[in-house]
Amino acid sequence: MKVNTMAEMIASGQTPEVLFWVGCAGSFDQRAQKITKAFATILDKAGVNYAILGKEEACTGDPARRAGNEFMFQMMAYQNIQILNGYSIKKIVTTCPHCFNILKNEYPVLGGNYEVIHHTQFLQELIEQGKIKITDSNEWKGKSITYHDSCYLGRANEIYEAPRKVLESLDMELREMKRCKSKGLCCGAGGAQMFKEEEKGDKRVNRERADEAIETKSDFVASACPFCNTMLSDGIKNRDEEVNTQVLDIAEMIAKAMQ
């Protein structure tokens, strides 16, 4: 795929409409790379003028701050803000709720003020504008799905409707888990838990959440976060249910269903 970097676009005298913030998971994790490719494919097909930072993009510092290393977080954040402000970035879209939350809510204090949109919100906008057209014969039509609310998207930023509206466009049957929306259960990766051993307990959080997803007897589990995707996939594999229940990002489903 040919995706323009900000440096390339500025050098050719162009200004992108939106910056796609890929994030660490979307850049380096093999599973999350598929989500990145799917979203970039959608942006291309929808005719969105966008760019990425490429090698100039560093981690937002979210895991460092959540783990308590405030000094490292501020170093990373200031470096990113310097680059973003240098390019006069106004609008950012990201496929990661952790990046979304920190760029939107925690960067402004350090001088980074941007309009930050999560990819499910952006997909909803593109569908409503008619830039994304779904085929009538898409492979998801008539199938059942359950949607897992990411903590940083749901409870932290109250984005519940956008991902569900995007799934509605696929003509799928949405089956809610018993804990959803503002009562949703964490996948187990938040607060930098993704990168450390869990504390002692009688059950892993991701397995409990996977059990709730399996209980809905849905064909698919939709997530809108690379961390949630990993944790739910692992939980479902642990229950030997991966044949019956596949975990997919909403962007992957839309990319396959587009005309």
C-alpha positions as CSV (number, residue, x, y, z in Angstrom):
1,M,0.0,0.0,0.0
2,K,1.2,3.5,-0.7
3,V,0.3,5.8,2.2
4,N,1.7,9.3,2.2
5,T,3.6,10.6,5.2
6,M,3.2,14.2,6.4
7,A,6.7,15.0,5.3
8,E,6.1,13.8,1.7
9,M,2.8,15.7,1.5
10,I,4.2,19.0,2.8
11,A,7.2,18.6,0.5
12,S,4.9,18.4,-2.5
13,G,2.9,21.4,-1.3
14,Q,-0.2,19.5,-0.1
15,T,-2.0,19.6,3.2
16,P,-4.0,16.5,4.2
17,E,-7.5,16.9,5.6
18,V,-6.8,14.5,8.4
19,L,-3.8,12.8,10.1
20,F,-4.2,9.1,10.7
21,W,-2.4,8.3,14.0
22,V,-1.5,4.6,13.7
23,G,-0.3,3.9,17.3
24,C,2.2,1.3,18.6
25,A,-0.2,-1.6,18.3
26,G,-1.3,-0.7,14.8
27,S,2.4,-0.3,13.7
28,F,4.1,-3.3,15.4
29,D,1.5,-5.9,16.4
30,Q,0.9,-8.4,13.6
31,R,-2.8,-8.7,14.4
32,A,-3.3,-5.0,14.8
33,Q,-1.5,-4.3,11.5
34,K,-4.5,-5.9,9.7
35,I,-6.8,-3.3,11.3
36,T,-4.4,-0.5,10.2
37,K,-4.5,-1.8,6.6
38,A,-8.2,-2.2,6.7
39,F,-8.8,1.4,7.8
40,A,-6.3,2.7,5.3
41,T,-8.1,0.8,2.6
42,I,-11.4,2.4,3.7
43,L,-9.8,5.9,3.6
44,D,-8.5,5.3,0.1
45,K,-11.8,4.0,-1.2
46,A,-13.7,6.8,0.4
47,G,-11.4,9.4,-1.2
48,V,-10.2,10.9,2.1
49,N,-7.1,13.1,1.8
50,Y,-5.0,11.8,4.7
51,A,-1.4,11.2,5.8
52,I,0.5,9.4,8.6
53,L,3.6,10.6,10.5
54,G,5.5,7.4,9.7
55,K,8.8,7.2,11.5
56,E,8.2,10.6,13.1
57,E,5.3,9.1,15.1
58,A,6.3,8.0,18.6
59,C,4.2,6.3,21.3
60,T,1.7,8.7,22.9
61,G,3.1,7.8,26.3
62,D,-0.2,6.3,27.5
63,P,1.2,3.1,28.9
64,A,4.0,5.0,30.6
65,R,1.6,7.3,32.4
66,R,-0.8,4.5,33.4
67,A,2.1,2.6,34.8
68,G,3.2,5.6,36.9
69,N,6.2,6.9,34.9
70,E,5.1,10.5,34.5
71,F,8.5,11.7,33.5
72,M,8.7,9.3,30.5
73,F,5.1,10.2,29.5
74,Q,5.9,14.0,29.4
75,M,9.1,13.4,27.4
76,M,7.1,11.4,24.8
77,A,4.2,13.8,24.7
78,Y,6.3,16.9,24.3
79,Q,8.2,15.2,21.4
80,N,4.9,14.3,19.7
81,I,3.4,17.7,20.3
82,Q,6.5,19.4,18.8
83,I,6.1,17.4,15.6
84,L,2.3,17.7,15.4
85,N,2.4,21.5,15.9
86,G,5.3,21.8,13.5
87,Y,3.0,20.4,10.8
88,S,0.1,22.5,12.0
89,I,-2.1,19.4,12.5
90,K,-5.7,20.2,13.2
91,K,-7.5,16.9,12.9
92,I,-6.4,13.4,14.0
93,V,-8.2,10.1,13.5
94,T,-7.0,6.9,15.3
95,T,-8.0,3.3,15.6
96,C,-6.8,3.1,19.2
97,P,-9.0,4.3,22.1
98,H,-5.9,4.7,24.3
99,C,-4.3,7.1,21.8
100,F,-7.6,8.8,21.2
101,N,-8.2,9.4,24.9
102,I,-4.7,10.8,25.7
103,L,-4.4,12.9,22.5
104,K,-7.9,14.4,23.1
105,N,-8.0,14.8,26.8
106,E,-4.5,14.9,28.2
107,Y,-2.3,16.5,25.4
108,P,-4.1,20.0,25.6
109,V,-2.6,20.7,29.0
110,L,0.9,20.3,27.4
111,G,0.1,22.5,24.4
112,G,-1.3,19.9,22.0
113,N,-4.8,21.1,20.9
114,Y,-6.3,19.0,18.1
115,E,-9.7,17.7,17.0
116,V,-9.3,14.0,17.8
117,I,-11.8,11.4,16.3
118,H,-11.9,7.7,16.9
119,H,-12.2,5.6,13.8
120,T,-15.7,4.4,14.6
121,Q,-16.9,8.0,14.7
122,F,-15.1,8.8,11.4
123,L,-16.6,5.7,9.8
124,Q,-20.1,6.7,10.9
125,E,-19.5,10.2,9.4
126,L,-18.3,8.7,6.1
127,I,-21.3,6.4,5.9
128,E,-23.8,9.2,6.6
129,Q,-22.1,11.4,4.0
130,G,-22.5,8.5,1.5
131,K,-18.7,8.2,1.0
132,I,-18.9,4.6,2.3
133,K,-21.4,2.4,0.4
134,I,-22.1,-1.0,1.7
135,T,-22.8,-3.8,-0.8
136,D,-26.2,-5.5,-0.5
137,S,-24.5,-8.9,-0.7
138,N,-21.9,-8.3,2.0
139,E,-20.8,-11.4,3.9
140,W,-21.9,-10.1,7.3
141,K,-25.6,-9.6,6.3
142,G,-28.0,-11.6,8.5
143,K,-25.2,-12.8,10.8
144,S,-25.2,-12.1,14.6
145,I,-22.7,-10.0,16.4
146,T,-21.9,-8.7,19.9
147,Y,-20.0,-5.5,20.5
148,H,-17.5,-5.0,23.3
149,D,-17.2,-1.5,24.6
150,S,-13.6,-0.4,25.1
151,C,-13.2,1.4,28.5
152,Y,-11.5,4.4,26.9
153,L,-14.1,4.7,24.2
154,G,-17.1,3.9,26.3
155,R,-17.0,4.9,30.0
156,A,-14.1,7.4,29.6
157,N,-15.5,9.3,26.5
158,E,-19.1,8.1,26.3
159,I,-18.9,6.9,22.7
160,Y,-21.5,4.2,22.6
161,E,-23.6,4.9,19.5
162,A,-21.1,5.4,16.7
163,P,-19.7,1.8,16.7
164,R,-23.2,0.4,16.9
165,K,-24.5,2.6,14.1
166,V,-21.6,1.5,11.9
167,L,-22.5,-2.2,12.7
168,E,-26.2,-1.4,11.9
169,S,-25.2,-0.4,8.4
170,L,-24.1,-4.1,7.8
171,D,-27.6,-5.5,8.5
172,M,-26.4,-7.7,11.3
173,E,-28.3,-8.8,14.4
174,L,-26.6,-7.0,17.4
175,R,-26.8,-9.1,20.6
176,E,-25.7,-7.1,23.6
177,M,-23.6,-8.7,26.4
178,K,-25.2,-8.6,29.9
179,R,-22.6,-5.9,30.8
180,C,-22.4,-3.3,28.1
181,K,-22.3,0.4,27.5
182,S,-21.7,2.3,30.8
183,K,-21.9,-1.0,32.6
184,G,-19.3,-2.7,30.3
185,L,-16.5,-4.9,31.6
186,C,-12.9,-4.1,30.9
187,C,-11.0,-6.6,28.6
188,G,-8.2,-6.8,31.1
189,A,-5.6,-4.8,29.2
190,G,-6.3,-1.2,30.5
191,G,-4.1,0.7,32.9
192,A,-0.9,-0.8,31.4
193,Q,-2.1,-4.3,32.5
194,M,-1.3,-5.4,29.0
195,F,2.4,-5.2,29.7
196,K,2.6,-6.8,33.2
197,E,1.7,-10.0,35.0
198,E,-1.7,-9.9,36.6
199,E,-2.2,-9.7,40.4
200,K,-3.5,-12.8,42.2
201,G,-7.2,-13.6,41.8
202,D,-9.4,-16.5,40.9
203,K,-10.1,-15.6,37.3
204,R,-8.5,-13.6,34.5
205,V,-10.5,-10.6,33.4
206,N,-10.2,-11.4,29.7
207,R,-11.6,-14.9,30.2
208,E,-14.6,-13.6,32.1
209,R,-15.3,-11.1,29.3
210,A,-14.8,-13.8,26.7
211,D,-17.3,-16.0,28.5
212,E,-19.9,-13.1,28.4
213,A,-19.3,-12.8,24.6
214,I,-19.6,-16.5,24.1
215,E,-22.9,-16.5,26.1
216,T,-24.6,-14.3,23.4
217,K,-24.0,-17.2,20.9
218,S,-23.0,-14.6,18.3
219,D,-21.1,-15.4,15.1
220,F,-18.7,-12.5,15.7
221,V,-17.4,-10.3,18.4
222,A,-16.7,-6.7,17.3
223,S,-14.1,-4.6,19.0
224,A,-12.9,-1.1,18.3
225,C,-9.5,-1.3,20.1
226,P,-6.4,-3.3,19.3
227,F,-5.8,-4.2,23.0
228,C,-9.4,-5.4,23.4
229,N,-9.1,-7.4,20.2
230,T,-6.0,-9.2,21.6
231,M,-7.5,-9.9,25.0
232,L,-10.8,-11.1,23.7
233,S,-9.2,-13.3,21.1
234,D,-7.0,-14.9,23.7
235,G,-9.9,-15.4,26.1
236,I,-12.0,-17.1,23.3
237,K,-9.1,-19.3,22.3
238,N,-8.7,-20.4,25.9
239,R,-12.3,-21.6,25.8
240,D,-11.7,-23.4,22.5
241,E,-14.4,-21.2,20.8
242,E,-12.4,-19.5,18.1
243,V,-14.0,-21.7,15.4
244,N,-17.5,-20.5,16.4
245,T,-16.7,-16.9,17.5
246,Q,-14.3,-14.7,15.6
247,V,-13.1,-11.4,17.0
248,L,-12.8,-8.6,14.4
249,D,-12.3,-4.8,14.4
250,I,-15.2,-2.8,13.0
251,A,-12.8,-1.4,10.3
252,E,-12.0,-4.9,9.1
253,M,-15.7,-5.6,8.6
254,I,-16.5,-2.3,6.8
255,A,-13.4,-2.8,4.5
256,K,-14.7,-6.2,3.4
257,A,-18.3,-4.9,3.0
258,M,-17.5,-1.8,0.9
259,Q,-18.5,-1.5,-2.8
